[in-house]
Amino acid sequence: MTDLPFQVGLGFDVHPFGSDTGRRLVLGGVEFPGPGLAGHSDGDVVAHAVADAMLGAAGLGDLGQHFPDTDPSWSGADSIQLLATVGELVWAEGWLLGGADCAVVLEQPRLAPRREQMQQVLSAAAGGPVRVKGKRAEGLGALGRSEGVACWTVALLRKAGGDEQETERAG
């Protein structure tokens, strides 16, 4: 753990759309219409990027170290539960999420109608405010051809004090 009162982490995740027609499309813990994303867990790139940013800021490695895709026990895992576990790991190290900002790059679906719900679900799991912005790739590359979804997240962690740590994470 560092002596600095703040730490910043950058998270990234990308998944292609899968061919399994029964797989749900989950982004930020919210189900959307459309084909699901391929991946070992539920493929929620937004939750994965937030978790990765928080782990990086806390100096705790990355998502793959904690939940390896080579471990069958994580197959189909709920990424919001993974994010909540990361929030607990970060909190146990004496950090609180000051805020996270996500840029989700995709052509479809449109996030705006469900953005508030995504932010609420992510914030509750992460233990602090998470904001989501949808961006289009404007037809450029694999993302622009609607072959998948990517998310970049920056997270700011701040050191918690003794009493503050006890009350803020629980609230």
NORZI-V741544 format. One line per field, one symbol per residue. ss: DSSP state (H for helix, E for strand, C for the rest). psi: psi as a letter, one per 40 degrees, with the letter a starting at -180 (. if undefined). burial: # if it has 16 or more other ideal C-beta (glycine too) atoms within 10 Angstrom, else .. A space follows every 50 residues. Layout:
ss: ???
psi: ???
burial: ???
//
This chain:
ss: CCCCCEEEEEEEEEEEECCCCCCCEEECCEEECCCCECCCCCCCHHHHHH HHHHHHHHCCCCHHHHCCCCCHHHCCCCHHHHHHHHHHHHHHCCEEEEEE EEEEECCCCCCHHHHHHHHHHHHHHHCCCEEEEEECCCCCHHHHCCCEEE EEEEEEEEECCHHHHHHHCCC
psi: iieieiihihiiihiiiieheehihhhfehhiiiiihiidaeegdddddd dddddddeffaiddddgieeheeeheihddddddddddddddeeiihdii hhhhhidiihdddeddddddddddddfihhihhhiiefehadddefeahi hhhhhhiihiicdddddddd.
burial: ......#.#.#.###.##....#.######.#..###.############ ########.#.##..##.........#.##.###.##.###...####.# #######...#..##..##.###.####.#.#.#..#.....#....### ##########....#...#..
//
